[in-house]
Amino acid sequence: MKVSGIGRNYNIKSTSFKSNKQNNTTSPAIQQNLTTPTLSNLQSYSNISFGGREEVRNFFNKIELQEKVRDNFSHKTPVEDIQKVFASKPDDLKSFLLEKRKLPILNLANNKQIDAFAKILGDSAPETMAEAITIQNKYGDTVLHYADTNKIEAIANALGNSAPEAVAKIITIQNNDGNTVLHEADVDKIEALAKAMGDKASEAIAKAITIQNNDGIAVLHKAGADEIEALAKAMGDNAPEAIAKAITIQNNDDNIVIYKAGADKIEALTKAMGDNAPEAVAKAITIQNEYGDTVLHYADTNKIEAMANALGNSAPEAIAKAITLQNEYGDTVLHLAGVDEIEALIKAMGDKASDAIAKAITIQDGYGNTVLRLADADEIEVLAKAMGDKAPEVIAKAITTKNNYGDTAMHNAKAEEIRVYARIFKENTDKIFHDALLIKNNDGYLPIFPEPINICDLEKLEALIGVAPDATTNALSQKKGGKTYLNLWKKEL
């Protein structure tokens, strides 16, 4: 048969495939040209007849095995095949591992394959692996971006004494989305990386948690409570300062780490920050995102309590300051808070609550609404209780404040709110309501006008008559369009 593509052609007769039984040698042509088989040395399998020669059969098996391992490598490639192809050829294996591919070899390899690579590489394993783990795929991922704990351990073993420095370098490499290894790491992975880095872990992780991806998201934005605990443990004494600094990092929406954090995450951060927590959280709760919202604007009761615990003795002053901050719509925390959240805020402010609430309820949002203009009966009652002796005077003033449409809290009040105001004002109710019921909005309507648009119904009128009969009688005698409000009501009834 004719073997071609080896530099020159050989015509080998069938007898040349027979062994020399006396010296058990292979033909010179086979020895000279087929001892190091490569696919590039052959143009076609179809031109070759194996005959009965085992050496030739083995030759082509080697070629097929090389193709399988080199060109079609995956995590399913048997370790035995790797050993057959690269045994005693550490330089070839090094070149193989360092090839620039869309999917680098180490990204595809499993932990057992990596163990096999290290064994074949021998003394050159640490240097080769240190270079190989920096190779990024077409998405910018290194082998560590999606490596599991077994794979991380195998890589660390292959790196030997160079593992701490090499892995510490890799965890700061960002992929095309800007994510580092730690952006997607769970607890087990964080612990495996920390173990691999040894005494380099603390400094490396402290640096890595400040790195932001393309959306401005840092590691702590995505980390849950368990991951934060693992990161803090890995950083050791560096944790309090590093995490205190990191919680104020803002993403592209200007949201800080604790903006969307639940109570459990805030508790984990507080524990990790130690004595640094009060100052760090006090700063954090005043930071506003792109819409002007602070952490407290949409915090639930558990989150408020967690932040108050983190603030410690500084909670009253810090939260009292934060509840007056307005977002781009002019809303303060109290404009948006429900009764449970108001109670949690009041508890957190302690002896600062009275003055803080008295100030906050006078602040108008972008539509000119005060907190009382939007509050329901339960919320008004809680706010009044927090203000103590200040409540009657402050609320009396607040219910006469007009919004951009000229409406006051009295225009918006339902029967329940009227009765709460009466309990606050007590014997002064009629006197205070006398002025409040005579305030006209921009359309010239009083708070007792019988139209749904002014949320004035029969139940509200009955409540007004019950708590402030003189003021209500006076208001009903006022005219609108030539008719008294009493006549307007009679028409409705």
C-alpha positions as CSV (number, residue, x, y, z in Angstrom):
1,M,0.0,0.0,0.0
2,K,1.0,3.6,-0.2
3,V,1.4,5.9,2.8
4,S,1.6,9.5,1.9
5,G,1.9,12.9,3.5
6,I,5.0,12.1,5.6
7,G,7.3,14.3,3.6
8,R,7.9,11.7,1.0
9,N,6.0,8.6,-0.2
10,Y,6.8,5.0,0.6
11,N,5.6,2.0,-1.4
12,I,5.3,-0.8,1.2
13,K,4.6,-4.3,0.0
14,S,2.4,-6.5,2.1
15,T,5.5,-8.6,3.1
16,S,7.0,-5.5,4.7
17,F,4.3,-5.6,7.4
18,K,5.5,-9.0,8.6
19,S,7.8,-9.2,11.6
20,N,11.3,-10.4,11.4
21,K,10.9,-13.3,13.7
22,Q,14.6,-13.6,14.3
23,N,15.2,-10.0,15.6
24,N,11.5,-9.0,16.1
25,T,12.1,-5.6,14.3
26,T,9.7,-3.3,12.5
27,S,10.4,-2.3,9.0
28,P,12.7,0.7,8.6
29,A,10.0,2.8,7.0
30,I,7.7,2.3,10.0
31,Q,10.5,3.0,12.4
32,Q,11.6,6.1,10.6
33,N,8.3,7.8,10.0
34,L,5.6,6.3,12.2
35,T,7.1,6.3,15.7
36,T,5.6,9.8,16.5
37,P,2.1,9.7,14.9
38,T,0.2,12.9,14.2
39,L,-2.9,13.4,12.0
40,S,-1.0,16.0,9.9
41,N,1.3,13.2,8.7
42,L,-1.6,11.4,7.0
43,Q,-3.9,12.4,4.2
44,S,-6.3,9.6,4.3
45,Y,-7.2,6.5,6.3
46,S,-8.8,5.0,3.3
47,N,-5.5,4.3,1.5
48,I,-4.2,2.1,4.2
49,S,-4.8,-1.6,4.7
50,F,-3.9,-2.9,8.1
51,G,-3.2,-6.4,7.1
52,G,-2.2,-8.3,10.1
53,R,0.3,-5.9,11.5
54,E,-0.5,-5.0,15.2
55,E,2.0,-2.1,15.2
56,V,0.2,-0.3,12.4
57,R,-3.1,-0.9,14.1
58,N,-1.7,0.6,17.4
59,F,-0.3,3.5,15.4
60,F,-3.7,4.6,14.2
61,N,-5.2,4.0,17.6
62,K,-2.8,6.5,18.9
63,I,-3.7,9.0,16.2
64,E,-7.4,8.6,17.0
65,L,-6.7,8.9,20.8
66,Q,-4.7,12.1,20.3
67,E,-7.5,13.6,18.2
68,K,-10.0,12.6,20.9
69,V,-8.0,14.1,23.7
70,R,-6.6,17.2,22.0
71,D,-9.4,18.3,19.8
72,N,-12.4,17.0,21.6
73,F,-11.4,17.4,25.2
74,S,-14.2,17.6,27.8
75,H,-14.9,16.8,31.4
76,K,-15.8,13.3,30.2
77,T,-12.4,12.6,28.7
78,P,-11.1,9.5,30.6
79,V,-8.0,10.2,32.8
80,E,-6.5,7.0,31.3
81,D,-6.6,8.6,27.8
82,I,-4.9,11.8,29.1
83,Q,-2.2,9.7,30.6
84,K,-1.7,7.7,27.4
85,V,-1.4,10.8,25.2
86,F,0.8,12.9,27.5
87,A,2.7,10.4,29.6
88,S,6.4,11.5,29.7
89,K,5.5,14.6,27.7
90,P,5.1,17.4,30.2
91,D,6.1,20.0,27.7
92,D,3.4,18.9,25.3
93,L,0.8,19.0,28.1
94,K,1.9,22.4,29.2
95,S,1.4,23.7,25.6
96,F,-2.0,22.0,25.6
97,L,-3.1,23.6,28.8
98,L,-1.9,27.1,27.8
99,E,-3.6,27.1,24.4
100,K,-5.8,30.1,23.8
101,R,-9.2,28.7,23.1
102,K,-12.8,29.9,23.3
103,L,-13.2,27.2,26.0
104,P,-9.8,26.8,27.7
105,I,-8.8,23.3,28.8
106,L,-8.9,24.0,32.5
107,N,-12.4,25.5,32.2
108,L,-13.5,22.2,30.8
109,A,-11.6,19.9,33.1
110,N,-12.9,18.2,36.2
111,N,-10.9,17.7,39.4
112,K,-9.7,14.2,38.6
113,Q,-8.4,15.4,35.2
114,I,-6.6,18.3,36.9
115,D,-5.0,15.8,39.3
116,A,-3.7,13.8,36.3
117,F,-2.4,17.0,34.7
118,A,-0.4,17.8,37.8
119,K,1.1,14.4,38.1
120,I,2.3,14.4,34.5
121,L,3.7,18.0,34.8
122,G,5.6,17.1,37.9
123,D,7.8,19.9,39.1
124,S,6.5,22.2,36.4
125,A,2.9,21.9,37.6
126,P,2.8,25.0,39.9
127,E,4.2,27.3,37.2
128,T,2.0,25.9,34.5
129,M,-1.1,25.9,36.5
130,A,-0.5,29.5,37.8
131,E,-0.5,30.6,34.2
132,A,-3.3,28.4,33.0
133,I,-5.8,29.6,35.6
134,T,-5.4,33.2,34.3
135,I,-6.7,32.2,30.8
136,Q,-10.2,33.6,30.2
137,N,-12.8,32.1,27.8
138,K,-14.8,34.1,25.3
139,Y,-17.0,35.4,28.1
140,G,-14.0,36.5,30.1
141,D,-14.4,33.7,32.7
142,T,-11.4,32.1,34.3
143,V,-11.5,28.5,35.5
144,L,-12.3,29.7,39.0
145,H,-15.4,31.7,38.0
146,Y,-17.5,28.6,37.9
147,A,-15.3,26.0,39.6
148,D,-16.8,23.9,42.3
149,T,-15.1,23.1,45.6
150,N,-13.5,19.9,44.3
151,K,-12.0,21.6,41.3
152,I,-10.7,24.5,43.4
153,E,-9.0,22.0,45.7
154,A,-7.5,20.1,42.8
155,I,-6.1,23.4,41.4
156,A,-4.7,24.4,44.8
157,N,-3.0,21.0,45.1
158,A,-1.5,21.4,41.6
159,L,-0.3,24.9,42.5
160,G,1.4,23.7,45.7
161,N,3.1,26.5,47.6
162,S,2.3,29.0,44.9
163,A,-1.5,28.5,45.5
164,P,-2.1,31.4,47.9
165,E,-0.6,34.1,45.7
166,A,-1.9,32.6,42.4
167,V,-5.5,32.2,43.6
168,A,-5.4,35.7,45.4
169,K,-4.6,37.2,42.0
170,I,-7.3,35.3,40.1
171,I,-10.2,36.3,42.4
172,T,-9.9,40.0,41.3
173,I,-10.0,39.1,37.5
174,Q,-13.3,40.3,36.0
175,N,-15.2,38.6,33.2
176,N,-17.0,40.5,30.3
177,D,-19.8,41.4,32.7
178,G,-17.4,42.7,35.2
179,N,-18.0,39.9,37.7
180,T,-15.2,38.4,39.7
181,V,-15.0,34.9,41.1
182,L,-16.7,36.1,44.4
183,H,-19.7,37.7,42.7
184,E,-21.3,34.3,42.1
185,A,-19.6,32.4,45.0
186,D,-21.6,30.5,47.6
187,V,-20.5,29.7,51.1
188,D,-18.7,26.4,50.1
189,K,-16.8,28.1,47.3
190,I,-15.8,31.1,49.5
191,E,-14.4,28.7,52.1
192,A,-12.6,26.6,49.4
193,L,-11.0,29.8,47.9
194,A,-10.0,31.0,51.4
195,K,-8.4,27.7,52.2
196,A,-6.5,27.8,48.9
197,M,-5.2,31.3,49.6
198,G,-4.1,30.7,53.1
199,D,-2.6,33.8,54.7
200,K,-3.3,35.8,51.5
201,A,-7.0,35.3,51.9
202,S,-7.7,38.2,54.2
203,E,-6.1,41.0,52.1
204,A,-7.2,39.5,48.8
205,I,-10.9,39.2,49.8
206,A,-10.9,42.7,51.4
207,K,-9.8,44.0,48.0
208,A,-12.1,41.8,45.9
209,I,-15.3,42.8,47.7
210,T,-14.9,46.4,46.6
211,I,-14.8,45.5,42.9
212,Q,-17.9,46.5,41.0
213,N,-19.2,44.8,37.9
214,N,-20.6,46.5,34.8
215,D,-23.9,47.3,36.7
216,G,-21.9,48.7,39.6
217,I,-22.8,45.7,41.7
218,A,-20.2,44.7,44.3
219,V,-19.8,41.3,45.9
220,L,-21.8,42.4,49.0
221,H,-24.7,43.6,46.9
222,K,-25.3,40.0,45.9
223,A,-24.1,38.1,48.9
224,G,-26.6,36.6,51.4
225,A,-26.2,36.4,55.1
226,D,-24.3,33.1,55.0
227,E,-21.9,34.3,52.3
228,I,-21.2,37.5,54.3
229,E,-20.4,35.4,57.4
230,A,-18.0,33.3,55.3
231,L,-16.3,36.3,53.8
232,A,-15.9,37.9,57.2
233,K,-14.4,34.7,58.6
234,A,-11.9,34.6,55.7
235,M,-10.9,38.2,56.2
236,G,-10.4,37.9,60.0
237,D,-9.3,41.1,61.6
238,N,-9.6,43.0,58.3
239,A,-13.4,42.2,58.1
240,P,-14.8,45.1,60.3
241,E,-13.1,47.9,58.4
242,A,-13.4,46.2,54.9
243,I,-17.1,45.5,55.2
244,A,-17.9,48.9,56.8
245,K,-16.3,50.5,53.8
246,A,-18.0,48.2,51.3
247,I,-21.6,48.6,52.5
248,T,-21.7,52.2,51.2
249,I,-20.7,51.2,47.7
250,Q,-23.3,52.4,45.2
251,N,-24.3,50.5,42.1
252,N,-25.3,52.1,38.8
253,D,-28.7,52.9,40.3
254,D,-26.9,54.5,43.3
255,N,-28.3,51.7,45.6
256,I,-25.9,50.8,48.4
257,V,-25.4,47.3,49.7
258,I,-28.1,47.4,52.3
259,Y,-30.8,49.1,50.2
260,K,-32.5,45.9,49.2
261,A,-31.0,43.8,52.1
262,G,-33.3,41.9,54.4
263,A,-33.0,41.9,58.2
264,D,-30.9,38.7,58.2
265,K,-28.4,40.2,55.9
266,I,-28.2,43.5,57.9
267,E,-27.6,41.4,61.0
268,A,-24.8,39.5,59.3
269,L,-23.2,42.7,58.2
270,T,-23.5,44.2,61.7
271,K,-21.8,41.2,63.2
272,A,-19.0,41.3,60.7
273,M,-18.4,45.1,61.2
274,G,-18.2,44.8,65.0
275,D,-17.5,48.2,66.5
276,N,-17.5,49.8,63.1
277,A,-21.2,49.1,62.6
278,P,-22.8,52.2,64.2
279,E,-20.7,54.7,62.3
280,A,-21.0,52.8,59.0
281,V,-24.7,52.3,59.2
282,A,-25.3,55.9,60.3
283,K,-23.6,57.0,57.1
284,A,-25.3,54.4,55.0
285,I,-28.9,55.3,55.9
286,T,-28.4,58.8,54.7
287,I,-27.2,57.8,51.2
288,Q,-29.8,58.4,48.5
289,N,-30.1,56.5,45.3
290,E,-30.9,57.9,41.8
291,Y,-34.5,58.4,42.9
292,G,-33.5,60.0,46.2
293,D,-34.6,57.1,48.3
294,T,-32.7,56.0,51.4
295,V,-32.6,52.6,52.9
296,L,-35.5,53.6,55.3
297,H,-37.9,54.8,52.5
298,Y,-39.1,51.2,51.9
299,A,-37.8,49.4,54.9
300,D,-40.2,47.0,56.7
301,T,-40.3,46.7,60.5
302,N,-37.7,43.9,60.7
303,K,-35.3,45.8,58.7
304,I,-35.8,49.0,60.7
305,E,-35.2,47.0,63.9
306,A,-32.1,45.4,62.4
307,M,-30.7,48.8,61.5
308,A,-31.5,50.2,64.9
309,N,-29.6,47.4,66.5
310,A,-26.6,48.0,64.2
311,L,-26.7,51.7,65.1
312,G,-26.7,51.0,68.8
313,N,-26.7,54.2,70.9
314,S,-26.5,56.3,67.8
315,A,-29.8,55.0,66.5
316,P,-32.1,57.8,67.9
317,E,-30.1,60.7,66.3
318,A,-29.2,58.9,63.1
319,I,-32.8,57.8,62.3
320,A,-34.3,61.1,63.4
321,K,-32.1,62.7,60.8
322,A,-32.9,60.2,58.1
323,I,-36.7,60.4,58.3
324,T,-36.5,64.0,57.1
325,L,-34.7,63.2,53.9
326,Q,-36.9,63.5,50.8
327,N,-36.7,61.5,47.5
328,E,-37.1,63.0,44.1
329,Y,-40.9,63.0,44.6
330,G,-40.5,64.9,47.9
331,D,-41.5,61.9,50.0
332,T,-40.0,61.4,53.4
333,V,-39.9,58.0,55.1
334,L,-43.1,58.9,56.9
335,H,-45.0,59.8,53.7
336,L,-44.5,56.1,52.7
337,A,-44.6,54.3,56.0
338,G,-47.5,52.3,57.3
339,V,-48.5,52.1,61.0
340,D,-46.2,49.2,61.8
341,E,-43.2,51.0,60.2
342,I,-44.0,54.2,62.0
343,E,-44.1,52.4,65.3
344,A,-40.7,50.8,64.6
345,L,-39.2,54.1,63.7
346,I,-40.5,55.7,66.8
347,K,-39.1,52.9,69.0
348,A,-35.7,53.3,67.3
349,M,-35.6,57.0,67.9
350,G,-36.4,56.8,71.5
351,D,-36.3,60.2,73.2
352,K,-35.6,61.9,69.8
353,A,-38.9,60.7,68.4
354,S,-41.1,63.6,69.6
355,D,-39.1,66.4,68.0
356,A,-38.3,64.4,64.9
357,I,-41.9,63.5,64.2
358,A,-43.1,67.0,64.9
359,K,-40.6,68.3,62.3
360,A,-41.2,65.5,59.7
361,I,-45.0,65.8,59.6
362,T,-44.8,69.4,58.4
363,I,-42.6,68.4,55.4
364,Q,-44.5,68.5,52.1
365,D,-43.9,66.2,49.2
366,G,-43.7,67.1,45.5
367,Y,-47.5,67.5,45.4
368,G,-47.5,69.6,48.5
369,N,-48.9,66.9,50.7
370,T,-47.9,66.6,54.3
371,V,-47.7,63.3,56.1
372,L,-51.1,63.9,57.7
373,R,-52.7,64.6,54.3
374,L,-51.9,61.0,53.3
375,A,-52.1,59.3,56.8
376,D,-55.1,57.2,57.9
377,A,-56.6,57.2,61.4
378,D,-54.2,54.6,62.9
379,E,-51.2,56.3,61.5
380,I,-52.3,59.7,62.9
381,E,-52.9,58.3,66.3
382,V,-49.5,56.7,66.5
383,L,-47.8,59.9,65.3
384,A,-49.7,61.9,67.8
385,K,-48.7,59.5,70.6
386,A,-45.1,59.8,69.7
387,M,-45.2,63.7,69.8
388,G,-46.8,63.7,73.3
389,D,-47.7,67.1,74.5
390,K,-46.6,68.7,71.2
391,A,-49.2,66.8,69.2
392,P,-52.2,69.2,69.5
393,E,-50.3,72.3,68.4
394,V,-48.3,70.6,65.7
395,I,-51.2,68.7,64.2
396,A,-53.5,71.7,64.4
397,K,-51.1,73.6,62.2
398,A,-50.4,70.6,59.9
399,I,-54.1,70.0,59.0
400,T,-54.4,73.5,57.7
401,T,-51.4,73.2,55.3
402,K,-52.5,73.2,51.7
403,N,-51.0,71.0,48.9
404,N,-50.5,72.1,45.3
405,Y,-54.2,71.8,44.7
406,G,-55.1,73.8,47.8
407,D,-56.4,70.7,49.6
408,T,-55.7,70.3,53.3
409,A,-55.7,67.2,55.5
410,M,-59.3,68.0,56.3
411,H,-60.3,67.9,52.7
412,N,-58.9,64.3,52.6
413,A,-60.1,63.2,56.0
414,K,-62.7,60.5,56.5
415,A,-64.9,60.0,59.5
416,E,-62.2,57.9,61.3
417,E,-59.6,60.6,60.9
418,I,-62.1,63.3,62.1
419,R,-62.7,61.3,65.3
420,V,-58.9,60.8,65.9
421,Y,-58.3,64.6,65.5
422,A,-61.1,65.2,68.0
423,R,-59.4,62.9,70.5
424,I,-56.1,64.8,70.0
425,F,-57.6,68.3,70.3
426,K,-60.1,67.3,73.0
427,E,-62.0,70.4,74.2
428,N,-60.3,72.6,71.6
429,T,-61.7,70.6,68.7
430,D,-64.5,73.0,67.8
431,K,-62.2,76.0,67.9
432,I,-59.5,74.3,65.7
433,F,-62.0,72.9,63.3
434,H,-63.7,76.3,62.9
435,D,-60.7,77.6,61.0
436,A,-59.8,74.3,59.3
437,L,-63.3,73.8,57.8
438,L,-63.2,77.3,56.2
439,I,-60.1,76.7,54.1
440,K,-60.9,76.6,50.4
441,N,-58.9,74.6,47.8
442,N,-57.9,75.9,44.4
443,D,-61.4,75.2,43.1
444,G,-63.0,77.1,45.9
445,Y,-64.4,74.1,47.8
446,L,-64.5,73.7,51.5
447,P,-63.6,70.3,53.2
448,I,-67.4,69.6,53.7
449,F,-68.4,69.9,50.0
450,P,-70.5,66.8,49.3
451,E,-68.6,65.3,46.3
452,P,-66.6,62.1,46.2
453,I,-63.7,64.0,44.7
454,N,-63.3,65.7,48.1
455,I,-63.9,62.4,49.9
456,C,-66.6,64.0,51.9
457,D,-69.5,61.5,52.6
458,L,-72.4,61.5,54.9
459,E,-70.4,59.5,57.6
460,K,-67.8,62.3,57.6
461,L,-70.5,65.0,58.0
462,E,-72.0,63.1,60.9
463,A,-68.6,62.8,62.5
464,L,-68.0,66.5,62.1
465,I,-71.4,67.4,63.6
466,G,-70.7,65.0,66.5
467,V,-67.2,66.4,67.5
468,A,-67.5,70.0,66.3
469,P,-71.1,71.1,65.9
470,D,-70.5,74.8,66.0
471,A,-67.7,74.7,63.5
472,T,-69.7,72.4,61.2
473,T,-72.8,74.6,61.3
474,N,-70.7,77.6,60.5
475,A,-69.1,75.8,57.5
476,L,-72.5,74.6,56.2
477,S,-73.7,78.2,56.1
478,Q,-70.9,79.2,53.7
479,K,-71.8,79.6,50.1
480,K,-70.6,78.0,46.9
481,G,-72.0,79.2,43.6
482,G,-74.7,81.2,45.3
483,K,-75.9,78.2,47.4
484,T,-75.0,77.3,50.9
485,Y,-73.2,74.1,51.6
486,L,-76.3,73.1,53.6
487,N,-78.4,73.4,50.5
488,L,-75.9,71.4,48.5
489,W,-76.1,68.7,51.1
490,K,-79.8,68.7,51.1
491,K,-79.8,68.2,47.3
492,E,-77.5,65.2,47.7
493,L,-79.7,63.7,50.4
